[in-house]
């Protein structure tokens, strides 16, 4: 296993104050970016600088791609069963390091511990699924006509780039990394520069499980490194999870050069409460959906469309949202005419860090921006409609 680059401390410092140093992981070795530049990493809980992450450029990307290209032949030549056996070891290593990985998520992402643990376990479910791929990649032989057979196989593509966001530092990368590796591809990961430490630790666990140098690598950085990765001629496919504008940009860029791409953008998700809905159950589920994980979930339901009289339901939502406590910008909406029923500004009463509490808005103008744009925070917009027919007529406004 490569030596840990994750923490460097000054003499006399304890583990709680050790600084995270996240270098690129190239060919099995933690390597500073060739330009020697770093970006500070801040704790969202305190606002303090907790470490630094390398800022890569094209030269770093070129090095990673060259090593991946050299590693692809031997790795893809292994049987699927052999690669799955490595994933099984990786799965067990994650199980044994759940608390450690969750603590890193808490530190750099700000989740509470229970949410962090759940995200690690959920990500590990995909690793478990990857272990079943020998049964799913056996191929088929079809007799399409007398004397004519068709052989269907699934072959590795080559080098896969995975660009992932900050909201789930473990779970989202594990949506793609174990599948791509087990199917015989090499992966270059570009984590969010806001949360680089968790996947740095994952790189160590993959190496410990037996993934050879060059098969899984990490290139840190910002837009220049993303551009270099997406545009590189030896990269065969790109996966992205993030905001819609960037997803569209990456999708267009890949399509222009006939490169496979899976680009997942943002969402504005809606719940509809009908007149016969249980007030208690609906309020509970609405608050859990829009405020869980600080609202930073792609499937968080941030708009509640209520059919008919909604005063009892709104009151119940306000009570449950107000009762939430901390775990470890409604200003524009107000200007647009929305009524702020629960104000999350100053909710945690903390002088440091980036805190916002559950916020509930009631809108009378269906064109309010908060009803249509992803806020990616614990903000619920409520809009009342007269009846189901009215709702259906307005539905195109909320898509």
C-alpha positions as CSV (number, residue, x, y, z in Angstrom):
1,X,0.0,0.0,0.0
2,X,1.3,3.5,-0.8
3,X,2.4,5.6,2.1
4,X,-0.4,7.9,3.5
5,X,-0.2,11.5,2.4
6,X,-3.3,12.4,4.1
7,X,-2.1,14.1,7.3
8,X,1.0,16.0,8.1
9,X,1.4,17.6,11.5
10,X,3.8,19.9,13.3
11,X,5.5,18.7,16.4
12,X,3.2,18.8,19.4
13,X,0.0,18.9,17.3
14,X,-2.7,16.2,18.0
15,X,-4.6,14.3,15.4
16,X,-7.5,16.7,15.5
17,X,-5.4,19.6,14.2
18,X,-3.3,17.7,11.7
19,X,-3.4,19.3,8.2
20,X,-4.7,17.3,5.3
21,X,-2.4,17.4,2.2
22,X,-3.9,15.8,-0.8
23,X,-1.6,15.3,-3.7
24,X,-2.3,13.6,-7.0
25,X,-2.3,9.8,-7.0
26,X,-0.3,8.8,-10.1
27,X,0.9,5.3,-10.9
28,X,0.5,4.2,-7.3
29,X,2.4,7.1,-5.8
30,X,1.2,10.4,-4.2
31,X,2.7,13.1,-6.3
32,X,2.6,16.9,-6.0
33,X,1.3,18.7,-9.1
34,X,4.1,19.6,-11.4
35,X,3.4,23.3,-11.0
36,X,3.7,23.0,-7.2
37,X,0.4,24.9,-6.6
38,X,-2.1,24.2,-3.9
39,X,-5.6,25.3,-2.9
40,X,-6.7,25.6,0.7
41,X,-9.4,23.2,1.9
42,X,-11.8,24.7,4.4
43,X,-14.0,23.0,6.9
44,X,-17.6,24.0,6.3
45,X,-18.3,23.5,10.0
46,X,-15.8,26.1,11.2
47,X,-14.5,27.9,8.1
48,X,-11.0,27.0,9.2
49,X,-8.4,25.8,6.7
50,X,-7.9,22.1,7.4
51,X,-5.5,21.3,4.6
52,X,-4.6,21.8,1.0
53,X,-5.1,20.1,-2.3
54,X,-2.9,20.0,-5.4
55,X,-3.9,22.2,-8.4
56,X,-3.1,20.2,-11.5
57,X,-2.5,21.3,-15.1
58,X,-2.3,19.6,-18.5
59,X,1.2,18.1,-17.7
60,X,-0.2,16.2,-14.7
61,X,-3.2,14.9,-16.8
62,X,-0.8,13.8,-19.5
63,X,1.3,11.8,-17.0
64,X,-1.8,10.1,-15.5
65,X,-3.2,9.2,-18.9
66,X,0.2,7.8,-20.1
67,X,0.3,5.5,-17.0
68,X,-3.3,4.5,-17.5
69,X,-2.7,3.7,-21.1
70,X,0.3,1.5,-20.2
71,X,-1.7,-0.3,-17.4
72,X,-4.8,-0.9,-19.5
73,X,-3.4,-3.9,-21.4
74,X,-2.4,-6.1,-18.4
75,X,-5.5,-5.0,-16.4
76,X,-8.0,-5.7,-19.1
77,X,-6.4,-9.0,-19.9
78,X,-7.2,-10.3,-16.4
79,X,-10.4,-12.3,-16.2
80,X,-13.5,-10.6,-14.8
81,X,-13.4,-13.1,-12.0
82,X,-9.9,-12.0,-11.0
83,X,-10.8,-8.3,-11.1
84,X,-14.0,-9.0,-9.1
85,X,-11.9,-10.8,-6.5
86,X,-9.9,-7.5,-6.0
87,X,-13.2,-5.7,-5.6
88,X,-14.3,-8.1,-3.0
89,X,-11.2,-7.3,-1.0
90,X,-11.9,-3.6,-1.5
91,X,-15.4,-4.1,-0.3
92,X,-14.2,-5.7,2.9
93,X,-11.6,-2.9,3.4
94,X,-14.3,-0.3,3.2
95,X,-16.4,-2.3,5.8
96,X,-13.5,-2.2,8.2
97,X,-12.8,1.5,7.7
98,X,-16.4,2.9,7.7
99,X,-15.9,5.1,10.7
100,X,-12.6,6.5,9.4
101,X,-14.0,7.3,6.0
102,X,-17.1,8.8,7.7
103,X,-15.0,11.0,9.9
104,X,-13.2,12.4,6.8
105,X,-16.6,13.1,5.2
106,X,-17.7,14.9,8.4
107,X,-14.5,16.9,8.4
108,X,-14.4,18.1,4.8
109,X,-18.0,18.0,3.8
110,X,-19.8,18.9,7.1
111,X,-22.3,16.0,7.2
112,X,-23.4,14.8,10.6
113,X,-21.9,11.4,11.5
114,X,-24.9,9.3,10.9
115,X,-25.4,10.7,7.4
116,X,-21.7,10.3,6.6
117,X,-21.8,6.6,7.7
118,X,-24.9,6.0,5.7
119,X,-23.2,7.5,2.6
120,X,-20.2,5.2,3.0
121,X,-22.3,2.1,3.4
122,X,-24.5,3.1,0.4
123,X,-21.4,3.6,-1.8
124,X,-20.1,0.2,-0.7
125,X,-23.3,-1.4,-2.0
126,X,-22.1,-0.5,-5.5
127,X,-18.8,-2.2,-4.8
128,X,-20.7,-5.3,-3.7
129,X,-22.7,-5.1,-7.0
130,X,-19.4,-4.9,-8.9
131,X,-18.4,-8.2,-7.3
132,X,-21.3,-9.9,-9.1
133,X,-20.2,-8.8,-12.6
134,X,-18.6,-12.1,-13.6
135,X,-22.2,-13.5,-13.8
136,X,-23.5,-10.4,-15.7
137,X,-20.7,-10.1,-18.3
138,X,-20.7,-13.6,-19.7
139,X,-22.0,-12.5,-23.1
140,X,-24.5,-14.4,-25.3
141,X,-24.6,-16.5,-28.4
142,X,-27.7,-15.9,-30.5
143,X,-28.8,-18.1,-33.4
144,X,-30.4,-15.4,-35.5
145,X,-31.1,-17.7,-38.4
146,X,-30.3,-21.3,-39.4
147,X,-26.6,-21.6,-39.6
148,X,-26.0,-18.0,-38.6
149,X,-25.0,-17.1,-35.0
150,X,-24.3,-13.8,-33.4
151,X,-21.8,-13.5,-30.6
152,X,-22.3,-10.7,-28.0
153,X,-19.5,-9.7,-25.7
154,X,-18.8,-6.7,-23.4
155,X,-15.3,-5.4,-23.8
156,X,-13.5,-2.7,-21.8
157,X,-13.4,0.7,-23.4
158,X,-10.0,1.9,-22.1
159,X,-9.5,5.0,-19.9
160,X,-12.5,6.4,-18.1
161,X,-12.5,9.9,-16.5
162,X,-14.9,10.4,-13.5
163,X,-15.6,13.9,-12.4
164,X,-17.5,14.0,-9.1
165,X,-19.1,16.7,-6.8
166,X,-18.7,17.7,-3.2
167,X,-22.0,16.6,-1.7
168,X,-21.2,12.9,-1.3
169,X,-17.4,12.5,-1.3
170,X,-17.6,8.6,-1.1
171,X,-20.9,7.5,-2.5
172,X,-21.0,9.3,-5.8
173,X,-17.4,8.3,-6.9
174,X,-18.4,4.7,-6.0
175,X,-21.3,4.8,-8.4
176,X,-18.8,4.5,-11.3
177,X,-15.3,3.6,-10.1
178,X,-15.9,0.0,-9.0
179,X,-18.0,-0.8,-12.1
180,X,-15.5,0.7,-14.5
181,X,-12.6,-1.1,-12.8
182,X,-14.2,-4.5,-12.7
183,X,-15.2,-4.3,-16.3
184,X,-11.5,-3.9,-17.2
185,X,-11.1,-0.2,-17.6
186,X,-8.6,2.2,-16.1
187,X,-10.1,5.2,-14.1
188,X,-8.8,8.7,-13.6
189,X,-10.9,10.4,-10.9
190,X,-11.2,14.2,-10.5
191,X,-12.7,14.8,-7.1
192,X,-14.2,18.1,-6.0
193,X,-11.4,20.4,-4.7
194,X,-13.7,21.0,-1.7
195,X,-13.5,17.4,-0.5
196,X,-10.3,15.8,-1.7
197,X,-9.3,13.8,1.4
198,X,-11.9,11.0,1.4
199,X,-11.1,9.7,-2.1
200,X,-7.4,10.1,-1.3
201,X,-8.0,7.5,1.4
202,X,-10.1,5.4,-1.0
203,X,-7.1,5.3,-3.3
204,X,-5.0,3.7,-0.6
205,X,-7.6,1.1,0.1
206,X,-7.9,0.2,-3.6
207,X,-4.1,-0.2,-3.8
208,X,-4.2,-2.3,-0.6
209,X,-6.9,-4.5,-2.2
210,X,-4.6,-5.2,-5.2
211,X,-5.4,-2.7,-7.9
212,X,-2.2,-2.2,-9.8
213,X,-0.4,1.1,-10.3
214,X,-1.9,3.2,-13.1
215,X,-5.3,1.4,-13.1
216,X,-6.9,3.9,-10.6
217,X,-5.5,7.4,-10.3
218,X,-6.5,10.8,-8.9
219,X,-5.9,14.1,-10.5
220,X,-6.9,17.0,-8.3
221,X,-7.6,20.5,-9.5
222,X,-10.2,22.9,-11.0
223,X,-11.3,23.9,-14.5
224,X,-7.9,23.5,-16.3
225,X,-7.5,19.9,-15.1
226,X,-11.1,19.1,-16.1
227,X,-10.6,20.6,-19.6
228,X,-7.4,18.6,-20.1
229,X,-9.0,15.4,-18.9
230,X,-12.2,15.8,-21.1
231,X,-10.2,16.8,-24.2
232,X,-7.4,14.2,-24.0
233,X,-7.5,12.0,-27.1
234,X,-6.6,8.9,-25.1
235,X,-9.6,9.2,-22.7
236,X,-12.4,7.0,-24.1
237,X,-15.3,8.1,-21.9
238,X,-16.2,10.7,-19.3
239,X,-18.7,10.6,-16.4
240,X,-19.7,13.7,-14.6
241,X,-22.0,14.6,-11.7
242,X,-22.6,18.3,-10.9
243,X,-24.4,21.4,-11.9
244,X,-26.5,21.5,-15.1
245,X,-24.5,24.2,-16.8
246,X,-21.3,22.3,-16.4
247,X,-23.0,19.0,-17.3
248,X,-24.2,20.5,-20.5
249,X,-20.8,22.0,-21.3
250,X,-19.0,18.6,-20.8
251,X,-21.7,16.8,-22.7
252,X,-21.3,19.1,-25.7
253,X,-17.5,19.0,-25.5
254,X,-17.5,15.2,-25.6
255,X,-20.1,14.8,-28.3
256,X,-18.2,17.2,-30.5
257,X,-15.3,14.7,-30.5
258,X,-17.4,11.5,-30.5
259,X,-16.4,10.6,-27.0
260,X,-18.8,8.6,-24.8
261,X,-20.2,10.7,-21.9
262,X,-22.6,10.4,-19.0
263,X,-23.3,13.8,-17.6
264,X,-25.7,14.2,-14.7
265,X,-26.8,17.7,-13.9
266,X,-29.0,19.4,-11.3
267,X,-32.7,18.9,-10.6
268,X,-35.7,20.7,-9.2
269,X,-37.9,18.0,-7.6
270,X,-41.6,18.4,-6.7
271,X,-44.0,16.8,-4.3
272,X,-47.8,17.1,-4.7
273,X,-50.0,16.9,-1.7
274,X,-53.6,16.1,-2.4
275,X,-56.5,17.1,-0.1
276,X,-56.7,13.6,1.5
277,X,-53.0,13.4,2.3
278,X,-52.1,12.6,5.9
279,X,-50.9,15.9,7.4
280,X,-48.6,14.3,9.9
281,X,-47.0,11.8,7.5
282,X,-46.7,14.3,4.7
283,X,-45.1,17.0,6.8
284,X,-42.6,14.4,8.2
285,X,-41.6,13.2,4.8
286,X,-41.5,16.6,3.2
287,X,-39.1,18.0,5.9
288,X,-36.9,14.8,5.7
289,X,-36.7,15.2,2.0
290,X,-35.9,18.9,1.6
291,X,-33.7,19.3,4.8
292,X,-31.9,16.0,5.0
293,X,-28.2,16.2,4.2
294,X,-28.6,20.0,4.3
295,X,-30.7,19.7,1.1
296,X,-27.6,18.8,-0.9
297,X,-29.1,15.7,-2.5
298,X,-29.9,15.5,-6.2
299,X,-33.3,14.1,-5.4
300,X,-34.2,16.4,-2.5
301,X,-37.8,17.6,-3.0
302,X,-37.5,21.3,-2.8
303,X,-41.0,22.3,-4.0
304,X,-44.3,21.3,-2.4
305,X,-47.4,21.8,-4.6
306,X,-50.5,21.7,-2.4
307,X,-53.9,21.1,-3.8
308,X,-56.7,23.0,-2.0
309,X,-56.6,24.4,1.5
310,X,-53.0,23.9,2.8
311,X,-52.9,25.8,6.1
312,X,-52.8,22.7,8.3
313,X,-50.1,21.1,6.3
314,X,-48.0,24.3,6.1
315,X,-48.3,24.7,9.9
316,X,-47.2,21.1,10.4
317,X,-44.2,21.6,8.0
318,X,-43.2,24.7,9.9
319,X,-43.3,23.0,13.3
320,X,-41.2,20.0,12.1
321,X,-38.7,22.2,10.2
322,X,-38.3,24.5,13.2
323,X,-37.7,21.6,15.5
324,X,-34.6,20.4,13.5
325,X,-31.3,21.0,15.3
326,X,-27.7,21.1,13.9
327,X,-25.8,17.9,13.5
328,X,-22.0,18.1,14.4
329,X,-30.4,32.8,1.0
330,X,-33.9,33.5,1.2
331,X,-33.2,37.2,0.6
332,X,-33.9,37.1,-3.2
333,X,-37.1,35.1,-2.6
334,X,-38.3,37.7,-0.2
335,X,-37.7,40.4,-2.8
336,X,-39.8,38.4,-5.3
337,X,-42.7,38.4,-2.9
338,X,-42.3,35.1,-1.1
339,X,-43.3,34.9,2.6
340,X,-40.5,33.4,4.8
341,X,-42.2,31.1,7.3
342,X,-39.0,29.5,8.6
343,X,-35.8,31.5,8.3
344,X,-32.5,29.5,8.3
345,X,-30.2,32.5,8.4
346,X,-28.3,32.6,11.7
347,X,-30.0,29.3,12.6
348,X,-26.9,27.7,14.2
349,X,-25.8,30.9,16.0
350,X,-22.2,30.2,15.0
351,X,-19.7,32.9,14.3
352,X,-17.6,30.7,12.1
353,X,-18.3,28.2,9.3
354,X,-21.0,28.0,6.7
355,X,-24.3,27.3,8.4
356,X,-27.9,27.6,7.1
357,X,-30.9,26.0,8.7
358,X,-34.2,24.8,7.3
359,X,-36.0,27.5,5.4
360,X,-39.6,27.4,4.3
361,X,-41.0,29.9,1.7
362,X,-44.6,30.3,0.6
363,X,-45.0,31.7,-2.9
364,X,-47.9,33.5,-4.6
365,X,-46.1,34.2,-7.9
366,X,-45.5,31.0,-9.9
367,X,-42.6,32.7,-11.7
368,X,-40.6,33.1,-8.5
369,X,-37.0,32.0,-9.2
370,X,-36.9,29.8,-6.1
371,X,-39.6,27.6,-7.6
372,X,-37.6,26.9,-10.7
373,X,-33.9,26.9,-9.9
374,X,-31.9,24.4,-7.9
375,X,-30.8,26.0,-4.7
376,X,-29.0,22.9,-3.4
377,X,-29.7,23.8,0.2
378,X,-32.4,23.1,2.9
379,X,-35.0,25.3,1.3
380,X,-38.6,24.4,0.7
381,X,-40.9,26.4,-1.6
382,X,-44.6,25.9,-1.1
383,X,-47.1,26.8,-3.8
384,X,-50.9,26.3,-3.5
385,X,-53.1,25.4,-6.4
386,X,-57.0,25.4,-6.4
387,X,-57.5,21.9,-7.7
388,X,-55.9,19.0,-9.7
389,X,-57.1,20.5,-13.0
390,X,-55.3,23.8,-12.1
391,X,-52.2,21.8,-11.1
392,X,-52.1,20.0,-14.5
393,X,-52.6,23.2,-16.4
394,X,-49.6,24.8,-14.5
395,X,-47.4,21.7,-14.6
396,X,-45.4,22.9,-17.6
397,X,-44.3,25.9,-15.6
398,X,-42.7,23.6,-13.0
399,X,-40.8,21.3,-15.3
